[in-house]
Amino acid sequence: MSKIARKPIEIPEGVELKKEGDTLFFKGKNGEEKVNILAGVNVDIKDKEINLSIDSPKKQPRSNWGTLGSLIKNAIEGVTQGFEKTLEVEGVGYKVAMEGKTLVLNLGFSHPIKYEAKEGVEISVDGNNKVIIKGSSKQAVGQTAAEIRSYRKPEPYKGKGVHYTGEIIRRKAGKRVGAE
């Protein structure tokens, strides 16, 4: 049984919730989010509280129960506080800049990489080596960060590349002169 969705989910002040068919619409100060209700899960909205229940104790409805609870909590957090990921660019000659809403990455290739921000995601550059990604959708922010990181993942010898702030890069020993 799901422990995540068993407890009622509080709807904080400033969040509007509307249920239309099999979709929940959340609206707050940071934007709008929609969550599709998964199969086998019932949603009851009463007095600033969302209660989730399931139709049958089979595996798929139980799995959907916890998943839907997490999706609803993420949507509420997204429209109230928002989500943020920070990437760092390390390497000689590696740099990032903004041209309007386009992120321009110089990562050692023969050409600069231009990345257009998705709708609902805001990208900014702090200093010369940090990229800050903000948005109300946890999935969209994470997907954008992963796509930018995939252009030049950090390599294990010098740590050059694009990595998350605080990410631990496992380093390998380079070539050594053999001692006899």
N, C-alpha and C positions, 0 to 999 in steps of 0.2 A: 504494500500500500504506500502511496505517496505521502511523504512527510512534508514536502514543499507545499502542496496544494491543499492539505488538510485544514490549515489555519485560514481564516478569512483574510482577504487582502484589503487593507485600508486604502481608501481613495483620499489623498491629501487635498487641502484647500487649494484652489486655483486650477484644479484638473477637472475638465468636463469629460464625461463618459456618455457615449451614445451607442446603443446596440441596434444594429440593423441586420436582420436575418442571421447569418452565421459569421458576422464581423463585428468587432468592438472597435470603436473610434475613440481615441484619447486626444484631448486638446489641452495644451498648457502654454506657459510663457515661452518655451523653447521650440515650439512647433507642434506638429500633429503626427500621430502614429496610428496605424491600424493593425489589429491582430485578428487573424482568422481563427474561429473556434474549431478545434480539432474534433474528429469523429469520436463519439462515445462519451463526450464530456458535456455536462449541463452547467450553465452559468446563470446564477441568480444575483441580481443587483438590488440591494436594499440598504437604505440609510448610510450612504458613503462607505459601503462594504461590498466586496465581491466574494461570493461563496461558490466554490467549484465542487461538483460531485460527478460520479460516474454511473453509467447504466448497468454495467455488468463487471464482475471481478476478473475478466479475462485479461491477458497480458497487454494487448494493444491499447485498450481504453485506460488501463492503469498507467502505462507509459505516457500516453497523451495527457493524462491528468497532471502529472508533474511538469511536463514540458510546457503545457499551456499556462500553468502557474508561474513558471519562470519567464515566459514571454510577456505575460501581463505585468509582472514586477519590473522587467526591463523597460517596457513601454512607459510605465508610470515614472520611473527614474529618468528616462530620456526626455520626457516633456517637462519635467520639473527642474532637473539639474543638468542634464546632458551628459555626453560621454566625450572623453578626450584621450588621444594617444599621441605620444611624442616619439619621433624618430631622430636619430643622430647620423650624420654623414661624416665618416672618417676616411682620410686618405689624402695624400699630396695631390693637389690640383682638383680634388673633388669639391664641388660647391653646389648650392641650391639657391634659386631666386624665384620671385614671383613676377609674372608679366600679366597684369590684370587678374583674372581668375585661373590662369594657367601656371602650374608649377614647372619650372625648367630645371632639370638635373644634369649636371656635368659630372659624369662618373667614369671618366677615362676611356670612353668610346670615341670614335671619330666624329660623332655628332651629339648634340645635346638631346636629351629625352624630354619631351613635353607631355605633361600629364594634366588632363582636364578634370577638374573636380566634378563629382557626381552631384545630382540634385539633393539638397538636404545635408551636404557635407561641406564644411568650411575648412580651407587649408591656408595656413599662414607660415611665414618663415621668421624665426627668431635668431638674430645674429647671422652668422655665415654657415652654420652647420646643423641647425635644428629645424625640423618640420613639425608643426603642430596641427593635428587633425581633430576637428570638433564636429559634433552633430548630435541629433536626438535619437538616432537609430544605432544601437550597439553593433548590429550586423554591418551596416554601411560604413561605420567608422573603422571597424576591424578589417573589413574587406579592402578599403582604400589603403590602410596602412600596410597590409600584406602585399598588395599590388605594387606599391612604391618600393617596399623592401625587396621584392623579387627582382627588380632591375639589376641590383648588385648586392647579393647577400654577403655578409662578412666572411672573409676568408680566414682560415685558421692559423696562418703563419704570422701575419702582421696585424690582423684585425681590421683591414681596410674594407670599406663597404658601408651599406646602410643597415642600421640595427636599431631596435627599440631602446629607449632610455632605460638603463638598469639591466639590460640583457647581458647575461654572462656568455662570453665567447670562449669556447674551449680552444686553447692554444696548443699548437704542436711545436716540437723542437725542430729548428731548421737544420740545414746541413752542418755537420761539425767536422773539424779536422780530426782524423783518427789518431789516437794516442797509441804509441807503440810500447 
